[in-house]
Amino acid sequence: MGWGRVCSQKGLREKATGIRCIDNYRASGRKRTEGQLPTLSEDIRLLADRQTQADPSMKSGSLTNN
């Protein structure tokens, strides 16, 4: 059935005690990068602005000087 031992044991314990265990799925998993590094988007913009091309049609080879 694809169930692990932990899941089966949890179900058997729930049935024996009559208490339903509720998982906190929102707290599990990888945390958002924006939460860990709040200045990341601004740092990326600062790096990208130095390499941004002045001509939006991309006909010129020169870059902007900031």
mmJSON file of the N, C-alpha and C atoms, coordinates in Angstrom:
{"data_MODEL":{"atom_site":{
"group_PDB":["ATOM","ATOM","ATOM","ATOM","ATOM","ATOM","ATOM","ATOM","ATOM","ATOM","ATOM","ATOM","ATOM","ATOM","ATOM","ATOM","ATOM","ATOM","ATOM","ATOM","ATOM","ATOM","ATOM","ATOM","ATOM","ATOM","ATOM","ATOM","ATOM","ATOM","ATOM","ATOM","ATOM","ATOM","ATOM","ATOM","ATOM","ATOM","ATOM","ATOM","ATOM","ATOM","ATOM","ATOM","ATOM","ATOM","ATOM","ATOM","ATOM","ATOM","ATOM","ATOM","ATOM","ATOM","ATOM","ATOM","ATOM","ATOM","ATOM","ATOM","ATOM","ATOM","ATOM","ATOM","ATOM","ATOM","ATOM","ATOM","ATOM","ATOM","ATOM","ATOM","ATOM","ATOM","ATOM","ATOM","ATOM","ATOM","ATOM","ATOM","ATOM","ATOM","ATOM","ATOM","ATOM","ATOM","ATOM","ATOM","ATOM","ATOM","ATOM","ATOM","ATOM","ATOM","ATOM","ATOM","ATOM","ATOM","ATOM","ATOM","ATOM","ATOM","ATOM","ATOM","ATOM","ATOM","ATOM","ATOM","ATOM","ATOM","ATOM","ATOM","ATOM","ATOM","ATOM","ATOM","ATOM","ATOM","ATOM","ATOM","ATOM","ATOM","ATOM","ATOM","ATOM","ATOM","ATOM","ATOM","ATOM","ATOM","ATOM","ATOM","ATOM","ATOM","ATOM","ATOM","ATOM","ATOM","ATOM","ATOM","ATOM","ATOM","ATOM","ATOM","ATOM","ATOM","ATOM","ATOM","ATOM","ATOM","ATOM","ATOM","ATOM","ATOM","ATOM","ATOM","ATOM","ATOM","ATOM","ATOM","ATOM","ATOM","ATOM","ATOM","ATOM","ATOM","ATOM","ATOM","ATOM","ATOM","ATOM","ATOM","ATOM","ATOM","ATOM","ATOM","ATOM","ATOM","ATOM","ATOM","ATOM","ATOM","ATOM","ATOM","ATOM","ATOM","ATOM","ATOM","ATOM","ATOM","ATOM","ATOM","ATOM","ATOM","ATOM","ATOM","ATOM","ATOM"],
"id":[1,2,3,4,5,6,7,8,9,10,11,12,13,14,15,16,17,18,19,20,21,22,23,24,25,26,27,28,29,30,31,32,33,34,35,36,37,38,39,40,41,42,43,44,45,46,47,48,49,50,51,52,53,54,55,56,57,58,59,60,61,62,63,64,65,66,67,68,69,70,71,72,73,74,75,76,77,78,79,80,81,82,83,84,85,86,87,88,89,90,91,92,93,94,95,96,97,98,99,100,101,102,103,104,105,106,107,108,109,110,111,112,113,114,115,116,117,118,119,120,121,122,123,124,125,126,127,128,129,130,131,132,133,134,135,136,137,138,139,140,141,142,143,144,145,146,147,148,149,150,151,152,153,154,155,156,157,158,159,160,161,162,163,164,165,166,167,168,169,170,171,172,173,174,175,176,177,178,179,180,181,182,183,184,185,186,187,188,189,190,191,192,193,194,195,196,197,198],
"type_symbol":["N","C","C","N","C","C","N","C","C","N","C","C","N","C","C","N","C","C","N","C","C","N","C","C","N","C","C","N","C","C","N","C","C","N","C","C","N","C","C","N","C","C","N","C","C","N","C","C","N","C","C","N","C","C","N","C","C","N","C","C","N","C","C","N","C","C","N","C","C","N","C","C","N","C","C","N","C","C","N","C","C","N","C","C","N","C","C","N","C","C","N","C","C","N","C","C","N","C","C","N","C","C","N","C","C","N","C","C","N","C","C","N","C","C","N","C","C","N","C","C","N","C","C","N","C","C","N","C","C","N","C","C","N","C","C","N","C","C","N","C","C","N","C","C","N","C","C","N","C","C","N","C","C","N","C","C","N","C","C","N","C","C","N","C","C","N","C","C","N","C","C","N","C","C","N","C","C","N","C","C","N","C","C","N","C","C","N","C","C","N","C","C","N","C","C","N","C","C"],
"label_atom_id":["N","CA","C","N","CA","C","N","CA","C","N","CA","C","N","CA","C","N","CA","C","N","CA","C","N","CA","C","N","CA","C","N","CA","C","N","CA","C","N","CA","C","N","CA","C","N","CA","C","N","CA","C","N","CA","C","N","CA","C","N","CA","C","N","CA","C","N","CA","C","N","CA","C","N","CA","C","N","CA","C","N","CA","C","N","CA","C","N","CA","C","N","CA","C","N","CA","C","N","CA","C","N","CA","C","N","CA","C","N","CA","C","N","CA","C","N","CA","C","N","CA","C","N","CA","C","N","CA","C","N","CA","C","N","CA","C","N","CA","C","N","CA","C","N","CA","C","N","CA","C","N","CA","C","N","CA","C","N","CA","C","N","CA","C","N","CA","C","N","CA","C","N","CA","C","N","CA","C","N","CA","C","N","CA","C","N","CA","C","N","CA","C","N","CA","C","N","CA","C","N","CA","C","N","CA","C","N","CA","C","N","CA","C","N","CA","C","N","CA","C","N","CA","C","N","CA","C","N","CA","C"],
"label_alt_id":[null,null,null,null,null,null,null,null,null,null,null,null,null,null,null,null,null,null,null,null,null,null,null,null,null,null,null,null,null,null,null,null,null,null,null,null,null,null,null,null,null,null,null,null,null,null,null,null,null,null,null,null,null,null,null,null,null,null,null,null,null,null,null,null,null,null,null,null,null,null,null,null,null,null,null,null,null,null,null,null,null,null,null,null,null,null,null,null,null,null,null,null,null,null,null,null,null,null,null,null,null,null,null,null,null,null,null,null,null,null,null,null,null,null,null,null,null,null,null,null,null,null,null,null,null,null,null,null,null,null,null,null,null,null,null,null,null,null,null,null,null,null,null,null,null,null,null,null,null,null,null,null,null,null,null,null,null,null,null,null,null,null,null,null,null,null,null,null,null,null,null,null,null,null,null,null,null,null,null,null,null,null,null,null,null,null,null,null,null,null,null,null,null,null,null,null,null,null],
"label_comp_id":["MET","MET","MET","GLY","GLY","GLY","TRP","TRP","TRP","GLY","GLY","GLY","ARG","ARG","ARG","VAL","VAL","VAL","CYS","CYS","CYS","SER","SER","SER","GLN","GLN","GLN","LYS","LYS","LYS","GLY","GLY","GLY","LEU","LEU","LEU","ARG","ARG","ARG","GLU","GLU","GLU","LYS","LYS","LYS","ALA","ALA","ALA","THR","THR","THR","GLY","GLY","GLY","ILE","ILE","ILE","ARG","ARG","ARG","CYS","CYS","CYS","ILE","ILE","ILE","ASP","ASP","ASP","ASN","ASN","ASN","TYR","TYR","TYR","ARG","ARG","ARG","ALA","ALA","ALA","SER","SER","SER","GLY","GLY","GLY","ARG","ARG","ARG","LYS","LYS","LYS","ARG","ARG","ARG","THR","THR","THR","GLU","GLU","GLU","GLY","GLY","GLY","GLN","GLN","GLN","LEU","LEU","LEU","PRO","PRO","PRO","THR","THR","THR","LEU","LEU","LEU","SER","SER","SER","GLU","GLU","GLU","ASP","ASP","ASP","ILE","ILE","ILE","ARG","ARG","ARG","LEU","LEU","LEU","LEU","LEU","LEU","ALA","ALA","ALA","ASP","ASP","ASP","ARG","ARG","ARG","GLN","GLN","GLN","THR","THR","THR","GLN","GLN","GLN","ALA","ALA","ALA","ASP","ASP","ASP","PRO","PRO","PRO","SER","SER","SER","MET","MET","MET","LYS","LYS","LYS","SER","SER","SER","GLY","GLY","GLY","SER","SER","SER","LEU","LEU","LEU","THR","THR","THR","ASN","ASN","ASN","ASN","ASN","ASN"],
"label_asym_id":["A","A","A","A","A","A","A","A","A","A","A","A","A","A","A","A","A","A","A","A","A","A","A","A","A","A","A","A","A","A","A","A","A","A","A","A","A","A","A","A","A","A","A","A","A","A","A","A","A","A","A","A","A","A","A","A","A","A","A","A","A","A","A","A","A","A","A","A","A","A","A","A","A","A","A","A","A","A","A","A","A","A","A","A","A","A","A","A","A","A","A","A","A","A","A","A","A","A","A","A","A","A","A","A","A","A","A","A","A","A","A","A","A","A","A","A","A","A","A","A","A","A","A","A","A","A","A","A","A","A","A","A","A","A","A","A","A","A","A","A","A","A","A","A","A","A","A","A","A","A","A","A","A","A","A","A","A","A","A","A","A","A","A","A","A","A","A","A","A","A","A","A","A","A","A","A","A","A","A","A","A","A","A","A","A","A","A","A","A","A","A","A","A","A","A","A","A","A"],
"label_entity_id":["1","1","1","1","1","1","1","1","1","1","1","1","1","1","1","1","1","1","1","1","1","1","1","1","1","1","1","1","1","1","1","1","1","1","1","1","1","1","1","1","1","1","1","1","1","1","1","1","1","1","1","1","1","1","1","1","1","1","1","1","1","1","1","1","1","1","1","1","1","1","1","1","1","1","1","1","1","1","1","1","1","1","1","1","1","1","1","1","1","1","1","1","1","1","1","1","1","1","1","1","1","1","1","1","1","1","1","1","1","1","1","1","1","1","1","1","1","1","1","1","1","1","1","1","1","1","1","1","1","1","1","1","1","1","1","1","1","1","1","1","1","1","1","1","1","1","1","1","1","1","1","1","1","1","1","1","1","1","1","1","1","1","1","1","1","1","1","1","1","1","1","1","1","1","1","1","1","1","1","1","1","1","1","1","1","1","1","1","1","1","1","1","1","1","1","1","1","1"],
"label_seq_id":[1,1,1,2,2,2,3,3,3,4,4,4,5,5,5,6,6,6,7,7,7,8,8,8,9,9,9,10,10,10,11,11,11,12,12,12,13,13,13,14,14,14,15,15,15,16,16,16,17,17,17,18,18,18,19,19,19,20,20,20,21,21,21,22,22,22,23,23,23,24,24,24,25,25,25,26,26,26,27,27,27,28,28,28,29,29,29,30,30,30,31,31,31,32,32,32,33,33,33,34,34,34,35,35,35,36,36,36,37,37,37,38,38,38,39,39,39,40,40,40,41,41,41,42,42,42,43,43,43,44,44,44,45,45,45,46,46,46,47,47,47,48,48,48,49,49,49,50,50,50,51,51,51,52,52,52,53,53,53,54,54,54,55,55,55,56,56,56,57,57,57,58,58,58,59,59,59,60,60,60,61,61,61,62,62,62,63,63,63,64,64,64,65,65,65,66,66,66],
"pdbx_PDB_ins_code":[null,null,null,null,null,null,null,null,null,null,null,null,null,null,null,null,null,null,null,null,null,null,null,null,null,null,null,null,null,null,null,null,null,null,null,null,null,null,null,null,null,null,null,null,null,null,null,null,null,null,null,null,null,null,null,null,null,null,null,null,null,null,null,null,null,null,null,null,null,null,null,null,null,null,null,null,null,null,null,null,null,null,null,null,null,null,null,null,null,null,null,null,null,null,null,null,null,null,null,null,null,null,null,null,null,null,null,null,null,null,null,null,null,null,null,null,null,null,null,null,null,null,null,null,null,null,null,null,null,null,null,null,null,null,null,null,null,null,null,null,null,null,null,null,null,null,null,null,null,null,null,null,null,null,null,null,null,null,null,null,null,null,null,null,null,null,null,null,null,null,null,null,null,null,null,null,null,null,null,null,null,null,null,null,null,null,null,null,null,null,null,null,null,null,null,null,null,null],
"Cartn_x":[0.802,0.0,0.849,2.134,2.99,3.055,2.555,2.599,3.833,4.443,5.618,5.217,6.193,5.938,5.473,6.074,5.725,4.262,3.816,2.422,1.479,1.835,1.001,0.935,2.082,2.112,1.3,1.386,0.626,-0.878,-1.303,-2.714,-3.198,-2.365,-2.745,-2.847,-1.904,-1.966,-3.201,-3.557,-4.755,-5.994,-6.048,-7.21,-7.278,-6.129,-6.111,-6.471,-5.985,-6.218,-7.474,-7.917,-9.068,-8.709,-7.428,-6.944,-6.366,-6.849,-6.369,-5.155,-4.068,-2.846,-2.933,-2.75,-2.809,-1.393,-0.985,0.357,0.383,1.522,1.722,2.513,1.83,2.506,3.057,2.429,2.898,4.272,4.578,5.861,6.98,6.652,7.682,8.15,9.271,9.793,10.782,11.184,12.187,11.551,12.239,11.752,12.0,11.185,11.319,12.638,13.305,14.574,14.383,13.251,12.995,12.916,12.456,12.382,13.737,14.615,15.946,16.894,16.73,17.599,16.721,16.266,15.317,15.853,17.16,17.715,18.13,17.789,18.24,17.773,16.501,16.002,16.686,16.917,17.612,19.07,19.721,21.106,21.199,20.247,20.233,20.027,19.116,18.892,20.162,20.868,22.103,23.146,23.251,24.198,23.774,22.486,21.982,22.018,21.821,21.823,23.16,24.235,25.557,25.718,24.971,25.092,23.93,23.066,21.898,22.308,21.746,22.055,21.228,21.844,21.18,20.118,20.357,19.448,18.461,17.149,16.192,15.982,16.28,16.112,17.3,18.327,19.515,20.312,20.249,21.016,22.404,22.574,23.859,24.594,25.895,26.689,27.137,26.853,27.354,26.43,27.01,26.281,26.144,25.187,25.021,26.134,26.485,27.495,26.801,26.68,26.022,27.045],
"Cartn_y":[-1.19,0.0,1.26,1.151,2.316,3.051,2.449,3.094,2.634,3.55,3.215,2.736,2.222,1.726,2.833,3.998,5.112,5.489,5.534,5.884,4.826,3.567,2.485,2.517,2.728,2.795,3.977,5.079,6.257,5.97,5.324,4.979,4.018,3.032,2.074,2.755,3.69,4.432,5.33,5.951,6.791,5.961,4.764,3.898,3.421,3.084,2.559,3.631,4.86,5.906,6.724,6.729,7.55,9.001,9.319,10.687,10.774,11.738,11.898,12.821,12.366,13.164,14.02,15.32,16.245,16.714,16.538,16.946,18.427,19.037,20.439,20.51,20.265,20.228,21.582,22.666,24.002,24.304,23.733,24.006,23.137,22.144,21.255,21.734,21.225,21.553,22.701,23.068,24.129,25.494,26.345,27.693,28.571,29.604,30.503,31.274,31.397,32.113,33.573,34.161,35.567,35.797,34.806,34.924,34.826,34.015,33.832,34.964,35.494,36.564,37.718,38.581,39.626,40.627,40.803,41.782,41.139,39.898,39.174,39.828,40.187,40.764,42.09,42.911,44.182,43.94,42.968,42.641,42.165,41.367,40.877,42.043,42.947,44.121,44.961,45.162,45.941,45.287,43.968,43.252,43.302,43.139,43.103,44.477,45.55,46.89,47.237,46.713,46.988,46.334,45.283,44.546,44.817,45.759,46.048,46.829,46.442,47.121,48.391,49.468,50.768,50.768,50.065,50.057,48.906,49.181,48.095,47.227,47.741,46.94,46.016,46.131,45.272,45.423,46.61,46.843,47.383,47.943,48.507,47.508,47.494,46.59,47.208,48.508,49.178,48.954,48.979,48.823,50.179,50.318,51.564,51.711,52.909,53.182,53.749,52.962,53.426,53.796],
"Cartn_z":[0.0,0.0,0.0,0.234,0.224,1.551,2.613,3.922,4.666,5.382,6.175,7.562,8.282,9.645,10.581,10.436,11.316,11.142,9.897,9.614,10.185,10.013,10.54,12.063,12.703,14.165,14.675,13.986,14.384,14.304,13.226,13.071,14.141,14.472,15.519,16.885,17.151,18.414,18.478,17.356,17.314,17.617,17.029,17.244,18.69,19.269,20.636,21.672,21.454,22.441,22.166,20.932,20.563,20.332,20.397,20.175,18.776,17.998,16.634,16.62,16.001,15.89,14.633,14.795,13.668,13.368,12.108,11.703,11.362,11.571,11.233,9.929,8.805,7.517,7.095,7.515,7.129,7.721,8.846,9.489,8.931,8.142,7.614,6.247,5.821,4.506,4.537,3.349,3.197,3.413,4.117,4.379,3.147,2.982,1.842,1.918,0.794,0.733,1.104,0.702,1.007,2.513,3.246,4.696,5.361,4.787,5.357,4.973,3.754,3.25,2.753,3.649,3.265,2.247,2.15,1.207,-0.114,-0.335,-1.523,-2.818,-2.932,-4.186,-4.495,-3.487,-3.709,-4.107,-3.495,-3.848,-5.292,-5.725,-7.108,-8.071,-7.717,-8.577,-8.703,-7.599,-7.651,-8.557,-8.487,-9.347,-10.808,-11.064,-12.438,-13.085,-12.316,-12.888,-13.529,-12.977,-13.554,-14.92,-15.177,-16.44,-17.395,-17.048,-17.866,-19.102,-20.244,-21.486,-21.604,-22.116,-22.211,-23.304,-24.39,-25.524,-25.374,-25.113,-24.902,-26.138,-27.329,-28.543,-28.777,-27.92,-27.951,-29.249,-29.89,-31.106,-30.813,-29.63,-29.237,-28.349,-28.421,-27.606,-26.289,-26.098,-24.901,-23.711,-22.53,-21.287,-20.616,-19.723,-18.988,-17.978,-17.667,-16.639,-15.425,-14.381,-13.14,-12.133],
"occupancy":[1.0,1.0,1.0,1.0,1.0,1.0,1.0,1.0,1.0,1.0,1.0,1.0,1.0,1.0,1.0,1.0,1.0,1.0,1.0,1.0,1.0,1.0,1.0,1.0,1.0,1.0,1.0,1.0,1.0,1.0,1.0,1.0,1.0,1.0,1.0,1.0,1.0,1.0,1.0,1.0,1.0,1.0,1.0,1.0,1.0,1.0,1.0,1.0,1.0,1.0,1.0,1.0,1.0,1.0,1.0,1.0,1.0,1.0,1.0,1.0,1.0,1.0,1.0,1.0,1.0,1.0,1.0,1.0,1.0,1.0,1.0,1.0,1.0,1.0,1.0,1.0,1.0,1.0,1.0,1.0,1.0,1.0,1.0,1.0,1.0,1.0,1.0,1.0,1.0,1.0,1.0,1.0,1.0,1.0,1.0,1.0,1.0,1.0,1.0,1.0,1.0,1.0,1.0,1.0,1.0,1.0,1.0,1.0,1.0,1.0,1.0,1.0,1.0,1.0,1.0,1.0,1.0,1.0,1.0,1.0,1.0,1.0,1.0,1.0,1.0,1.0,1.0,1.0,1.0,1.0,1.0,1.0,1.0,1.0,1.0,1.0,1.0,1.0,1.0,1.0,1.0,1.0,1.0,1.0,1.0,1.0,1.0,1.0,1.0,1.0,1.0,1.0,1.0,1.0,1.0,1.0,1.0,1.0,1.0,1.0,1.0,1.0,1.0,1.0,1.0,1.0,1.0,1.0,1.0,1.0,1.0,1.0,1.0,1.0,1.0,1.0,1.0,1.0,1.0,1.0,1.0,1.0,1.0,1.0,1.0,1.0,1.0,1.0,1.0,1.0,1.0,1.0,1.0,1.0,1.0,1.0,1.0,1.0],
"B_iso_or_equiv":[0.0,0.0,0.0,0.0,0.0,0.0,0.0,0.0,0.0,0.0,0.0,0.0,0.0,0.0,0.0,0.0,0.0,0.0,0.0,0.0,0.0,0.0,0.0,0.0,0.0,0.0,0.0,0.0,0.0,0.0,0.0,0.0,0.0,0.0,0.0,0.0,0.0,0.0,0.0,0.0,0.0,0.0,0.0,0.0,0.0,0.0,0.0,0.0,0.0,0.0,0.0,0.0,0.0,0.0,0.0,0.0,0.0,0.0,0.0,0.0,0.0,0.0,0.0,0.0,0.0,0.0,0.0,0.0,0.0,0.0,0.0,0.0,0.0,0.0,0.0,0.0,0.0,0.0,0.0,0.0,0.0,0.0,0.0,0.0,0.0,0.0,0.0,0.0,0.0,0.0,0.0,0.0,0.0,0.0,0.0,0.0,0.0,0.0,0.0,0.0,0.0,0.0,0.0,0.0,0.0,0.0,0.0,0.0,0.0,0.0,0.0,0.0,0.0,0.0,0.0,0.0,0.0,0.0,0.0,0.0,0.0,0.0,0.0,0.0,0.0,0.0,0.0,0.0,0.0,0.0,0.0,0.0,0.0,0.0,0.0,0.0,0.0,0.0,0.0,0.0,0.0,0.0,0.0,0.0,0.0,0.0,0.0,0.0,0.0,0.0,0.0,0.0,0.0,0.0,0.0,0.0,0.0,0.0,0.0,0.0,0.0,0.0,0.0,0.0,0.0,0.0,0.0,0.0,0.0,0.0,0.0,0.0,0.0,0.0,0.0,0.0,0.0,0.0,0.0,0.0,0.0,0.0,0.0,0.0,0.0,0.0,0.0,0.0,0.0,0.0,0.0,0.0,0.0,0.0,0.0,0.0,0.0,0.0],
"pdbx_formal_charge":[null,null,null,null,null,null,null,null,null,null,null,null,null,null,null,null,null,null,null,null,null,null,null,null,null,null,null,null,null,null,null,null,null,null,null,null,null,null,null,null,null,null,null,null,null,null,null,null,null,null,null,null,null,null,null,null,null,null,null,null,null,null,null,null,null,null,null,null,null,null,null,null,null,null,null,null,null,null,null,null,null,null,null,null,null,null,null,null,null,null,null,null,null,null,null,null,null,null,null,null,null,null,null,null,null,null,null,null,null,null,null,null,null,null,null,null,null,null,null,null,null,null,null,null,null,null,null,null,null,null,null,null,null,null,null,null,null,null,null,null,null,null,null,null,null,null,null,null,null,null,null,null,null,null,null,null,null,null,null,null,null,null,null,null,null,null,null,null,null,null,null,null,null,null,null,null,null,null,null,null,null,null,null,null,null,null,null,null,null,null,null,null,null,null,null,null,null,null],
"auth_seq_id":[1,1,1,2,2,2,3,3,3,4,4,4,5,5,5,6,6,6,7,7,7,8,8,8,9,9,9,10,10,10,11,11,11,12,12,12,13,13,13,14,14,14,15,15,15,16,16,16,17,17,17,18,18,18,19,19,19,20,20,20,21,21,21,22,22,22,23,23,23,24,24,24,25,25,25,26,26,26,27,27,27,28,28,28,29,29,29,30,30,30,31,31,31,32,32,32,33,33,33,34,34,34,35,35,35,36,36,36,37,37,37,38,38,38,39,39,39,40,40,40,41,41,41,42,42,42,43,43,43,44,44,44,45,45,45,46,46,46,47,47,47,48,48,48,49,49,49,50,50,50,51,51,51,52,52,52,53,53,53,54,54,54,55,55,55,56,56,56,57,57,57,58,58,58,59,59,59,60,60,60,61,61,61,62,62,62,63,63,63,64,64,64,65,65,65,66,66,66],
"auth_comp_id":["MET","MET","MET","GLY","GLY","GLY","TRP","TRP","TRP","GLY","GLY","GLY","ARG","ARG","ARG","VAL","VAL","VAL","CYS","CYS","CYS","SER","SER","SER","GLN","GLN","GLN","LYS","LYS","LYS","GLY","GLY","GLY","LEU","LEU","LEU","ARG","ARG","ARG","GLU","GLU","GLU","LYS","LYS","LYS","ALA","ALA","ALA","THR","THR","THR","GLY","GLY","GLY","ILE","ILE","ILE","ARG","ARG","ARG","CYS","CYS","CYS","ILE","ILE","ILE","ASP","ASP","ASP","ASN","ASN","ASN","TYR","TYR","TYR","ARG","ARG","ARG","ALA","ALA","ALA","SER","SER","SER","GLY","GLY","GLY","ARG","ARG","ARG","LYS","LYS","LYS","ARG","ARG","ARG","THR","THR","THR","GLU","GLU","GLU","GLY","GLY","GLY","GLN","GLN","GLN","LEU","LEU","LEU","PRO","PRO","PRO","THR","THR","THR","LEU","LEU","LEU","SER","SER","SER","GLU","GLU","GLU","ASP","ASP","ASP","ILE","ILE","ILE","ARG","ARG","ARG","LEU","LEU","LEU","LEU","LEU","LEU","ALA","ALA","ALA","ASP","ASP","ASP","ARG","ARG","ARG","GLN","GLN","GLN","THR","THR","THR","GLN","GLN","GLN","ALA","ALA","ALA","ASP","ASP","ASP","PRO","PRO","PRO","SER","SER","SER","MET","MET","MET","LYS","LYS","LYS","SER","SER","SER","GLY","GLY","GLY","SER","SER","SER","LEU","LEU","LEU","THR","THR","THR","ASN","ASN","ASN","ASN","ASN","ASN"],
"auth_asym_id":["A","A","A","A","A","A","A","A","A","A","A","A","A","A","A","A","A","A","A","A","A","A","A","A","A","A","A","A","A","A","A","A","A","A","A","A","A","A","A","A","A","A","A","A","A","A","A","A","A","A","A","A","A","A","A","A","A","A","A","A","A","A","A","A","A","A","A","A","A","A","A","A","A","A","A","A","A","A","A","A","A","A","A","A","A","A","A","A","A","A","A","A","A","A","A","A","A","A","A","A","A","A","A","A","A","A","A","A","A","A","A","A","A","A","A","A","A","A","A","A","A","A","A","A","A","A","A","A","A","A","A","A","A","A","A","A","A","A","A","A","A","A","A","A","A","A","A","A","A","A","A","A","A","A","A","A","A","A","A","A","A","A","A","A","A","A","A","A","A","A","A","A","A","A","A","A","A","A","A","A","A","A","A","A","A","A","A","A","A","A","A","A","A","A","A","A","A","A"],
"auth_atom_id":["N","CA","C","N","CA","C","N","CA","C","N","CA","C","N","CA","C","N","CA","C","N","CA","C","N","CA","C","N","CA","C","N","CA","C","N","CA","C","N","CA","C","N","CA","C","N","CA","C","N","CA","C","N","CA","C","N","CA","C","N","CA","C","N","CA","C","N","CA","C","N","CA","C","N","CA","C","N","CA","C","N","CA","C","N","CA","C","N","CA","C","N","CA","C","N","CA","C","N","CA","C","N","CA","C","N","CA","C","N","CA","C","N","CA","C","N","CA","C","N","CA","C","N","CA","C","N","CA","C","N","CA","C","N","CA","C","N","CA","C","N","CA","C","N","CA","C","N","CA","C","N","CA","C","N","CA","C","N","CA","C","N","CA","C","N","CA","C","N","CA","C","N","CA","C","N","CA","C","N","CA","C","N","CA","C","N","CA","C","N","CA","C","N","CA","C","N","CA","C","N","CA","C","N","CA","C","N","CA","C","N","CA","C","N","CA","C","N","CA","C","N","CA","C","N","CA","C","N","CA","C"],
"pdbx_PDB_model_num":[1,1,1,1,1,1,1,1,1,1,1,1,1,1,1,1,1,1,1,1,1,1,1,1,1,1,1,1,1,1,1,1,1,1,1,1,1,1,1,1,1,1,1,1,1,1,1,1,1,1,1,1,1,1,1,1,1,1,1,1,1,1,1,1,1,1,1,1,1,1,1,1,1,1,1,1,1,1,1,1,1,1,1,1,1,1,1,1,1,1,1,1,1,1,1,1,1,1,1,1,1,1,1,1,1,1,1,1,1,1,1,1,1,1,1,1,1,1,1,1,1,1,1,1,1,1,1,1,1,1,1,1,1,1,1,1,1,1,1,1,1,1,1,1,1,1,1,1,1,1,1,1,1,1,1,1,1,1,1,1,1,1,1,1,1,1,1,1,1,1,1,1,1,1,1,1,1,1,1,1,1,1,1,1,1,1,1,1,1,1,1,1,1,1,1,1,1,1]
}}}
